Amino acid sequence: MKFIRRHDLTPHTRIEMVRLAWLNQGIYGKMTQIAQEYQISRTWLYQLIWAANLQLETLFGDQKPHAQESPILFEPFILLLRLEGKCSLPSLASILKYFHYQPNSVGYLSEYFQHYGAALPSTLAMAERTVVFYLSDEIFARHQPILVTIEAQSTAILKIQLASDRSAETWQAHFDDLGEHRFHSIGMASDRGLGLMAGYHAACPDARWVCDRFHEFHDLFDRRRQLERKAYAAIAKEDEAAHAFHHAKSEANLGKRLQHYARAHHACEHAMAQYDQLDLLLRLLRDALHLCAPWGRLRTVASVRSELTLLLDLIAEIDDAVLPKLLHTLRAHLDDILVPFEQAESLHIALLALVPQQILDARVLAWHHAHLSYQSHAKQKRYHQHESQQWLDFAEGLLENQFTPLQAMVFEKLDAIVQASSLVELVNSFLRPYLNSSKGQITQETLNLIMFYHNHRRYKSGKRQGKAPNEASPQQAAGYHKEGHCL
């Protein structure tokens, strides 16, 4: 949506808008009605209400707040502007100056945040030995690497480090430090960064490594997007050739343009066939990578290997010169891609000793659809939620007494199977606005502050809605607070 400045809205009109919004607070649909009546956005309407509240508080309050007189109000205010609002220091200084907060210089604010960041750790410390699964990655701030490791289930940042390089020795020291803080890693998921993988294997030689399947198949799915663009371009050329043929006048020109159209039509059919074939096979490939089959049985390594091998062979039959090179790399990494299914296969055997096959299949399907619902939108989301509840109801009808504890156990075990390191990208996207606002110039103290904020902020949506990362893992939360780290 394009926002424009409305010069036709006089001060009296704006006052009337705020008055109506004030009187109708809490009434469903009224804000939308007011916004539509005045042809404004609801965001701007809420901004007007906020500005009116601030002016009224200033007018009827004792006096304008100052940092020296009201530190309890001032400190959370600037911390929220920096961490939640992601304001740069110059912007933050301008906001404070506008509202007459003192001090408001960029130098003071920089020193203020450095002081808070220095009081916070860059690594979580545990009171006792804690078994975790790492998700690790590298982010860059003006060519300087930031090494990040999070816990797979809670997404809590375990360690964030501004490093001089991303060599195997640096990563090994990174993981060794986590070990000294009483973390014991049973595995790690990551991309194929050479220093990252070598450093982890040196620090945790007995732990398993899981390749990130999104990185593994990224080039193949990207090729589908390229073929899609190529197909649309070929359709446009065929349409252009058809128009040229219809406007031809002479017989000689008709012949030439007919030949040109025939070539364009052939190229279009070939491009569309390439895309359609690859798109269909990649849809089947995506389904083959799900932990459970459509009937609820957890997939075995042998079955997934067979499906993937067949699909890769079929993709190789597509007439495209780029695909053979991409498929060669995937075939070489096939054993790494199958690692999560080894865990799923052993888990299936263990669960069968506790749960009958029919009930287990129903619970696995319920988990599968619940898992997909968090990755879907609109109708697909509602479909998966409905299917999940249907299978839960079916399992509950078969086994009433121990339904809830068994359901929680099955869901917990399945959630523990890690197939990708994509959750660490969540931290990357969380960090990026801070790097952009500081033009890539960031300190370890600032990273400490961001890490603390991330670990304590509550998620607004998704499967962790209403919970902060440190709450999703009680052991970590207890260990973190036991160390006495707080703002």
C-alpha positions as CSV (number, residue, x, y, z in Angstrom):
1,M,0.0,0.0,0.0
2,K,1.3,3.5,-0.9
3,F,1.0,6.0,2.0
4,I,0.5,9.7,1.1
5,R,0.3,12.8,3.3
6,R,-3.4,14.0,3.6
7,H,-3.4,17.8,3.5
8,D,-7.2,17.7,3.3
9,L,-7.4,16.4,6.9
10,T,-7.5,19.6,9.0
11,P,-6.5,19.6,12.8
12,H,-10.2,19.7,13.7
13,T,-10.9,16.7,11.5
14,R,-8.1,14.8,13.1
15,I,-9.4,15.7,16.6
16,E,-12.8,14.4,15.6
17,M,-11.2,11.2,14.3
18,V,-9.4,10.7,17.6
19,R,-12.5,11.5,19.6
20,L,-14.5,8.9,17.7
21,A,-11.8,6.3,18.1
22,W,-11.5,7.1,21.9
23,L,-15.2,6.7,22.5
24,N,-15.4,3.4,20.5
25,Q,-12.3,1.7,22.0
26,G,-12.9,-2.0,22.5
27,I,-16.0,-2.2,20.2
28,Y,-15.3,-4.8,17.5
29,G,-15.1,-3.4,14.0
30,K,-15.3,0.3,15.0
31,M,-11.7,1.1,14.2
32,T,-12.0,-0.4,10.7
33,Q,-15.3,1.6,10.2
34,I,-13.7,4.9,11.2
35,A,-10.6,4.2,9.1
36,Q,-12.8,3.5,6.1
37,E,-15.0,6.5,6.6
38,Y,-12.0,8.9,6.6
39,Q,-10.1,6.8,4.0
40,I,-7.1,6.3,6.3
41,S,-5.1,3.3,7.5
42,R,-5.9,1.7,10.9
43,T,-2.2,1.9,11.7
44,W,-2.3,5.7,11.4
45,L,-5.5,5.9,13.4
46,Y,-3.8,4.0,16.3
47,Q,-0.8,6.3,16.0
48,L,-3.1,9.3,16.4
49,I,-4.7,7.7,19.6
50,W,-1.2,7.0,21.0
51,A,-0.1,10.6,20.3
52,A,-3.3,11.9,21.9
53,N,-2.7,9.8,25.0
54,L,0.9,11.0,25.3
55,Q,-0.2,14.7,25.0
56,L,-2.9,14.2,27.6
57,E,-0.5,12.5,30.0
58,T,2.0,15.4,29.4
59,L,-0.7,18.0,29.9
60,F,-2.3,16.6,33.0
61,G,0.8,15.0,34.5
62,D,3.1,16.6,37.0
63,Q,5.9,17.4,34.6
64,K,7.8,16.0,31.6
65,P,9.9,13.0,32.4
66,H,13.7,13.2,32.6
67,A,16.1,10.3,32.9
68,Q,17.5,11.6,36.2
69,E,14.1,12.0,37.7
70,S,12.4,8.9,36.4
71,P,14.9,6.2,35.7
72,I,12.4,3.4,36.1
73,L,10.3,4.8,33.2
74,F,13.2,6.0,31.1
75,E,15.3,2.9,31.0
76,P,12.6,0.4,29.8
77,F,11.5,3.1,27.3
78,I,14.8,3.4,25.5
79,L,15.5,-0.4,25.7
80,L,12.2,-1.1,24.0
81,L,12.8,1.5,21.3
82,R,16.2,-0.1,20.6
83,L,15.3,-3.8,21.0
84,E,11.6,-4.0,20.1
85,G,11.5,-0.9,17.8
86,K,14.9,-1.7,16.3
87,C,15.7,2.0,16.2
88,S,19.2,3.1,15.3
89,L,21.1,5.2,17.8
90,P,20.6,8.5,15.8
91,S,16.9,7.8,15.4
92,L,16.6,7.0,19.1
93,A,18.4,10.2,20.0
94,S,16.0,12.2,17.9
95,I,12.9,10.6,19.5
96,L,14.2,11.3,23.0
97,K,15.1,14.9,22.0
98,Y,11.6,15.4,20.6
99,F,10.0,14.3,23.9
100,H,12.5,16.3,25.9
101,Y,14.1,13.3,27.6
102,Q,17.6,14.0,29.0
103,P,20.3,13.0,28.3
104,N,19.6,12.2,24.6
105,S,23.0,12.3,22.8
106,V,24.1,9.4,20.6
107,G,27.3,9.1,22.6
108,Y,25.4,8.7,25.9
109,L,23.0,6.1,24.4
110,S,25.9,4.1,22.9
111,E,27.7,4.0,26.3
112,Y,24.4,3.1,28.0
113,F,23.8,0.1,25.8
114,Q,27.4,-1.0,26.0
115,H,27.2,-0.9,29.8
116,Y,24.1,-3.1,29.8
117,G,25.6,-5.5,27.2
118,A,28.8,-5.9,29.2
119,A,26.8,-7.0,32.2
120,L,25.2,-9.8,30.2
121,P,26.8,-13.1,29.1
122,S,27.4,-14.2,25.6
123,T,26.9,-17.9,26.6
124,L,24.1,-19.4,28.7
125,A,25.4,-21.2,31.8
126,M,23.7,-24.2,33.2
127,A,23.5,-25.3,36.9
128,E,23.9,-29.0,35.8
129,R,24.8,-31.0,32.7
130,T,22.1,-30.5,30.1
131,V,21.7,-32.6,26.9
132,V,20.8,-30.4,23.9
133,F,20.7,-30.5,20.1
134,Y,22.5,-27.6,18.4
135,L,21.5,-25.6,15.4
136,S,24.5,-23.5,14.3
137,D,25.2,-20.9,11.6
138,E,27.3,-17.9,10.6
139,I,26.1,-14.4,10.0
140,F,28.2,-11.6,8.6
141,A,28.4,-8.0,9.7
142,R,30.5,-6.1,7.1
143,H,32.6,-9.3,6.4
144,Q,33.1,-10.0,10.1
145,P,31.5,-13.4,11.1
146,I,29.0,-13.8,14.0
147,L,28.9,-17.4,15.2
148,V,25.4,-18.4,16.5
149,T,24.3,-21.6,18.2
150,I,20.7,-22.1,19.4
151,E,18.9,-25.0,21.0
152,A,16.6,-26.9,18.6
153,Q,13.4,-27.2,20.6
154,S,13.3,-23.9,22.5
155,T,15.2,-21.8,19.9
156,A,17.0,-20.2,22.8
157,I,20.4,-18.7,21.8
158,L,23.0,-20.6,23.7
159,K,26.0,-18.6,22.5
160,I,26.5,-15.7,20.1
161,Q,30.0,-14.7,19.3
162,L,31.6,-11.9,17.3
163,A,34.6,-13.7,15.8
164,S,37.7,-12.8,13.9
165,D,37.2,-15.7,11.4
166,R,35.1,-18.8,10.9
167,S,37.9,-21.4,10.9
168,A,37.6,-24.9,12.4
169,E,39.7,-23.7,15.4
170,T,37.4,-20.8,16.1
171,W,34.3,-23.0,15.9
172,Q,35.9,-25.7,18.0
173,A,36.6,-23.1,20.7
174,H,33.0,-22.0,20.4
175,F,31.6,-25.5,21.0
176,D,34.2,-26.2,23.8
177,D,33.0,-23.1,25.6
178,L,29.4,-24.4,25.4
179,G,30.7,-27.6,26.9
180,E,32.3,-25.7,29.8
181,H,29.0,-24.1,30.5
182,R,27.6,-27.7,31.0
183,F,25.9,-28.2,27.6
184,H,26.3,-31.7,26.2
185,S,25.5,-31.9,22.5
186,I,24.0,-35.1,21.1
187,G,24.0,-33.7,17.6
188,M,24.0,-30.6,15.4
189,A,22.1,-29.5,12.3
190,S,23.8,-27.0,9.9
191,D,24.7,-26.2,6.4
192,R,28.0,-27.6,4.9
193,G,30.3,-24.8,6.1
194,L,33.7,-26.4,6.2
195,G,35.0,-24.6,9.4
196,L,31.6,-25.2,11.1
197,M,31.5,-28.9,10.4
198,A,35.2,-29.5,11.2
199,G,35.1,-27.5,14.4
200,Y,32.0,-29.4,15.6
201,H,33.4,-32.9,14.8
202,A,36.6,-31.9,16.7
203,A,34.7,-30.7,19.7
204,C,32.0,-33.4,19.7
205,P,33.5,-36.4,17.9
206,D,30.8,-38.9,19.0
207,A,27.8,-36.7,18.2
208,R,25.8,-37.0,15.0
209,W,25.6,-34.3,12.3
210,V,22.4,-33.6,10.4
211,C,22.6,-31.8,7.1
212,D,20.1,-29.1,6.5
213,R,17.7,-30.5,3.8
214,F,16.7,-27.0,2.7
215,H,20.3,-26.2,1.8
216,E,20.7,-29.6,0.2
217,F,17.7,-29.2,-2.2
218,H,17.9,-25.5,-2.6
219,D,19.6,-25.5,-6.0
220,L,17.2,-28.1,-7.3
221,F,14.1,-26.1,-6.2
222,D,15.8,-22.9,-7.5
223,R,16.2,-24.6,-10.9
224,R,12.4,-25.1,-10.9
225,R,11.9,-21.4,-10.4
226,Q,14.3,-20.7,-13.3
227,L,12.4,-23.1,-15.6
228,E,9.1,-21.5,-14.6
229,R,10.5,-18.1,-15.6
230,K,11.8,-19.6,-18.8
231,A,8.4,-21.1,-19.6
232,Y,6.6,-17.8,-19.1
233,A,9.1,-16.1,-21.3
234,A,8.5,-18.8,-24.0
235,I,4.7,-18.3,-23.7
236,A,5.2,-14.6,-24.3
237,K,7.4,-15.2,-27.3
238,E,4.8,-17.6,-28.8
239,D,2.0,-15.0,-28.3
240,E,4.2,-12.3,-29.9
241,A,4.9,-14.6,-32.9
242,A,1.1,-15.3,-33.2
243,H,0.3,-11.6,-33.3
244,A,3.0,-11.0,-35.9
245,F,1.6,-13.8,-38.1
246,H,-1.9,-12.4,-38.0
247,H,-0.7,-9.0,-39.1
248,A,1.3,-10.3,-42.0
249,K,0.2,-9.0,-45.4
250,S,2.2,-10.6,-48.2
251,E,2.3,-14.4,-48.9
252,A,6.1,-14.4,-48.5
253,N,5.9,-12.7,-45.2
254,L,3.2,-15.1,-44.1
255,G,5.4,-18.0,-44.7
256,K,8.4,-16.5,-42.8
257,R,6.2,-15.6,-39.8
258,L,4.5,-19.0,-39.8
259,Q,7.9,-20.7,-39.6
260,H,8.9,-18.2,-36.8
261,Y,5.6,-19.1,-34.9
262,A,6.2,-22.8,-35.4
263,R,9.7,-22.5,-33.8
264,A,8.3,-20.3,-30.9
265,H,5.5,-22.8,-30.3
266,H,7.9,-25.8,-30.2
267,A,10.2,-23.9,-27.8
268,C,7.2,-23.0,-25.6
269,E,5.9,-26.6,-25.5
270,H,9.4,-27.8,-24.6
271,A,9.9,-25.2,-21.8
272,M,6.4,-25.9,-20.3
273,A,7.1,-29.6,-20.4
274,Q,10.4,-29.1,-18.6
275,Y,8.8,-27.1,-15.9
276,D,5.7,-29.3,-15.5
277,Q,7.8,-32.5,-15.2
278,L,10.2,-31.0,-12.6
279,D,7.4,-29.4,-10.6
280,L,5.5,-32.7,-10.3
281,L,8.6,-34.7,-9.3
282,L,9.7,-32.1,-6.8
283,R,6.2,-32.2,-5.2
284,L,6.6,-36.0,-4.8
285,L,10.1,-35.5,-3.5
286,R,8.9,-33.1,-0.8
287,D,6.3,-35.6,0.3
288,A,8.9,-38.4,0.4
289,L,11.0,-36.3,2.9
290,H,8.1,-36.2,5.4
291,L,8.8,-38.4,8.5
292,C,5.6,-40.3,8.1
293,A,3.8,-41.9,5.2
294,P,0.3,-40.9,4.2
295,W,-1.2,-43.8,6.3
296,G,0.7,-42.8,9.5
297,R,3.6,-45.2,9.5
298,L,7.0,-43.6,10.3
299,R,9.2,-44.0,7.2
300,T,12.2,-46.3,7.2
301,V,15.7,-45.5,5.8
302,A,15.3,-48.2,3.1
303,S,11.9,-46.9,1.9
304,V,13.1,-43.3,1.8
305,R,16.3,-44.2,0.0
306,S,14.3,-46.2,-2.6
307,E,11.8,-43.3,-3.1
308,L,14.5,-40.7,-3.4
309,T,16.6,-42.8,-5.7
310,L,13.6,-43.4,-8.0
311,L,12.6,-39.7,-8.0
312,L,16.2,-38.6,-8.8
313,D,16.4,-41.0,-11.7
314,L,13.1,-39.7,-13.1
315,I,14.4,-36.1,-12.7
316,A,17.5,-37.1,-14.6
317,E,15.3,-38.1,-17.6
318,I,14.1,-34.4,-18.0
319,D,15.7,-32.8,-21.0
320,D,17.7,-30.1,-19.1
321,A,21.5,-29.8,-19.2
322,V,21.7,-28.2,-15.7
323,L,20.0,-31.0,-13.8
324,P,22.7,-33.8,-14.0
325,K,25.2,-31.7,-12.1
326,L,22.7,-30.9,-9.3
327,L,21.6,-34.6,-9.1
328,H,25.2,-35.8,-8.9
329,T,25.7,-33.7,-5.7
330,L,22.5,-34.9,-4.2
331,R,23.3,-38.5,-4.8
332,A,26.7,-38.0,-3.1
333,H,25.0,-36.6,0.0
334,L,22.1,-39.1,0.1
335,D,23.4,-40.9,3.3
336,D,23.5,-37.5,5.1
337,I,20.0,-36.7,4.0
338,L,18.8,-40.0,5.5
339,V,20.2,-39.5,9.0
340,P,16.9,-38.2,10.5
341,F,15.0,-41.3,9.2
342,E,17.4,-43.6,11.1
343,Q,16.2,-41.9,14.3
344,A,12.6,-42.1,13.2
345,E,13.0,-45.9,12.5
346,S,14.5,-46.6,15.9
347,L,11.8,-44.4,17.5
348,H,9.0,-46.3,15.8
349,I,10.4,-49.6,17.2
350,A,10.6,-48.1,20.7
351,L,7.1,-46.7,20.6
352,L,5.5,-49.9,19.4
353,A,6.6,-51.5,22.7
354,L,4.3,-48.9,24.5
355,V,1.5,-48.2,22.0
356,P,-0.5,-50.5,19.8
357,Q,0.2,-50.1,16.0
358,Q,-3.2,-48.6,15.1
359,I,-3.1,-46.0,17.9
360,L,0.5,-45.1,17.2
361,D,-0.3,-44.6,13.5
362,A,-3.2,-42.3,14.4
363,R,-1.0,-40.2,16.8
364,V,1.8,-40.0,14.2
365,L,-0.7,-38.7,11.6
366,A,-2.1,-36.2,14.2
367,W,1.4,-34.9,14.9
368,H,2.2,-34.8,11.1
369,H,-0.8,-32.6,10.3
370,A,-0.2,-30.4,13.4
371,H,3.4,-29.9,12.3
372,L,2.3,-29.0,8.8
373,S,-0.4,-26.6,10.1
374,Y,2.4,-24.3,11.5
375,Q,4.0,-24.2,8.0
376,S,0.7,-23.5,6.1
377,H,-1.6,-20.6,5.5
378,A,-5.4,-20.0,5.3
379,K,-7.3,-23.0,4.0
380,Q,-4.4,-25.4,4.1
381,K,-3.8,-24.4,7.7
382,R,-7.4,-25.1,8.7
383,Y,-7.3,-28.4,6.8
384,H,-4.3,-29.7,8.7
385,Q,-5.7,-28.5,12.0
386,H,-9.0,-30.3,11.3
387,E,-7.1,-33.5,10.2
388,S,-4.9,-33.4,13.3
389,Q,-7.9,-33.2,15.6
390,Q,-9.7,-35.9,13.7
391,W,-6.9,-38.4,14.2
392,L,-6.5,-37.4,17.9
393,D,-10.2,-38.1,18.4
394,F,-9.8,-41.4,16.7
395,A,-6.9,-42.4,19.0
396,E,-8.8,-41.2,22.0
397,G,-11.7,-43.4,21.2
398,L,-9.4,-46.4,21.0
399,L,-7.6,-45.7,24.2
400,E,-9.3,-43.5,26.8
401,N,-7.4,-43.8,30.1
402,Q,-3.8,-43.1,29.1
403,F,-4.6,-40.9,26.1
404,T,-3.2,-37.5,27.3
405,P,0.2,-38.7,28.7
406,L,0.8,-41.0,25.7
407,Q,-0.1,-38.3,23.2
408,A,2.3,-35.9,24.9
409,M,5.1,-38.5,24.8
410,V,4.6,-39.3,21.1
411,F,4.5,-35.6,20.1
412,E,7.6,-34.9,22.2
413,K,9.6,-37.7,20.7
414,L,8.7,-36.8,17.2
415,D,9.4,-33.1,17.8
416,A,12.9,-34.1,18.9
417,I,13.8,-35.4,15.4
418,V,15.6,-32.6,13.7
419,Q,15.7,-32.6,9.9
420,A,16.9,-29.0,9.2
421,S,18.7,-26.1,10.8
422,S,16.1,-23.6,9.4
423,L,15.2,-22.4,12.9
424,V,18.6,-20.8,13.2
425,E,17.6,-18.6,10.2
426,L,14.9,-17.2,12.5
427,V,17.7,-15.8,14.7
428,N,19.5,-14.5,11.5
429,S,16.4,-12.6,10.5
430,F,16.0,-11.3,14.0
431,L,19.6,-10.0,14.0
432,R,19.5,-8.5,10.5
433,P,17.6,-5.3,11.3
434,Y,20.0,-4.4,14.1
435,L,22.9,-4.9,11.7
436,N,21.3,-2.8,9.1
437,S,20.5,0.0,11.6
438,S,24.1,0.1,12.8
439,K,25.5,-0.2,9.2
440,G,27.1,-3.5,10.1
441,Q,29.1,-2.0,12.9
442,I,28.2,-4.1,15.9
443,T,29.9,-5.0,19.2
444,Q,29.9,-8.1,21.4
445,E,28.1,-6.2,24.1
446,T,25.3,-5.3,21.7
447,L,25.0,-9.0,20.7
448,N,24.8,-10.0,24.4
449,L,21.9,-7.6,24.8
450,I,20.1,-8.9,21.7
451,M,20.6,-12.4,22.8
452,F,19.1,-11.7,26.2
453,Y,16.1,-9.9,24.6
454,H,15.5,-12.8,22.2
455,N,15.6,-15.4,24.9
456,H,13.0,-13.5,27.0
457,R,10.6,-12.2,24.4
458,R,7.4,-14.1,23.9
459,Y,6.5,-15.5,20.5
460,K,3.3,-13.9,19.0
461,S,2.4,-16.8,16.8
462,G,3.3,-20.4,15.9
463,K,3.6,-23.5,18.0
464,R,5.5,-21.5,20.7
465,Q,2.9,-18.7,20.9
466,G,2.9,-17.0,24.3
467,K,6.2,-18.6,25.4
468,A,9.7,-17.1,25.4
469,P,12.6,-19.3,24.4
470,N,13.8,-19.5,28.0
471,E,10.3,-20.7,29.1
472,A,10.1,-23.4,26.4
473,S,13.0,-25.2,28.0
474,P,12.6,-25.2,31.8
475,Q,16.1,-26.5,32.6
476,Q,17.7,-23.7,30.6
477,A,15.5,-21.0,32.2
478,A,16.3,-22.2,35.7
479,G,20.0,-22.3,34.9
480,Y,19.9,-18.9,33.3
481,H,18.2,-17.2,36.2
482,K,20.3,-19.1,38.7
483,E,23.3,-17.3,37.4
484,G,21.6,-14.0,38.3
485,H,21.6,-12.4,34.8
486,C,18.8,-9.9,34.5
487,L,18.3,-6.3,33.3
